Amino acid sequence: MTKVKEFFKIEGRYKFEYNDLRCLITVINVVLIMIYGLSIAWFGLAVAVIGVMKDLAVDRHINGLVMHLSSVALNIYFIILLYCG
């Protein structure tokens, strides 16, 4: 574990952040899409839109905004494939 801390230059104790939860939800979304199909993309779209709103209102970081906008685009693409595909 110390090699991981050294590699990521972690000096203090772990601090849970909201983005950790969004990352976990995104991973769960990907797994659910692979198991149940493209209809789960609605869940991913909702999470991504909430992420965009939080990025615009609270965080104001370009990298988070770009990440969530790309997730919105990907989930919209999945929904288009589902209904027009």
HUSULWO-V198477 format. One record per residue. N is the residue number from 1. RES is the residue in three letters. PSI is psi in whole degrees, 0 to 359 (none if undefined). Layout:
N_RES_PSI, N_RES_PSI
This chain:
1_MET_330, 2_THR_329, 3_LYS_324, 4_VAL_316, 5_LYS_321, 6_GLU_317, 7_PHE_315, 8_PHE_5, 9_LYS_49, 10_ILE_121, 11_GLU_329, 12_GLY_191, 13_ARG_158, 14_TYR_135, 15_LYS_117, 16_PHE_133, 17_GLU_161, 18_TYR_324, 19_ASN_333, 20_ASP_318, 21_LEU_318, 22_ARG_323, 23_CYS_315, 24_LEU_317, 25_ILE_323, 26_THR_318, 27_VAL_317, 28_ILE_319, 29_ASN_315, 30_VAL_315, 31_VAL_317, 32_LEU_323, 33_ILE_319, 34_MET_327, 35_ILE_310, 36_TYR_347, 37_GLY_184, 38_LEU_345, 39_SER_340, 40_ILE_347, 41_ALA_336, 42_TRP_320, 43_PHE_314, 44_GLY_323, 45_LEU_318, 46_ALA_316, 47_VAL_318, 48_ALA_320, 49_VAL_319, 50_ILE_320, 51_GLY_318, 52_VAL_315, 53_MET_318, 54_LYS_320, 55_ASP_320, 56_LEU_325, 57_ALA_324, 58_VAL_300, 59_ASP_312, 60_ARG_46, 61_HIS_130, 62_ILE_320, 63_ASN_321, 64_GLY_319, 65_LEU_315, 66_VAL_318, 67_MET_315, 68_HIS_326, 69_LEU_322, 70_SER_325, 71_SER_322, 72_VAL_312, 73_ALA_317, 74_LEU_316, 75_ASN_325, 76_ILE_320, 77_TYR_315, 78_PHE_320, 79_ILE_321, 80_ILE_317, 81_LEU_322, 82_LEU_314, 83_TYR_334, 84_CYS_349, 85_GLY_none
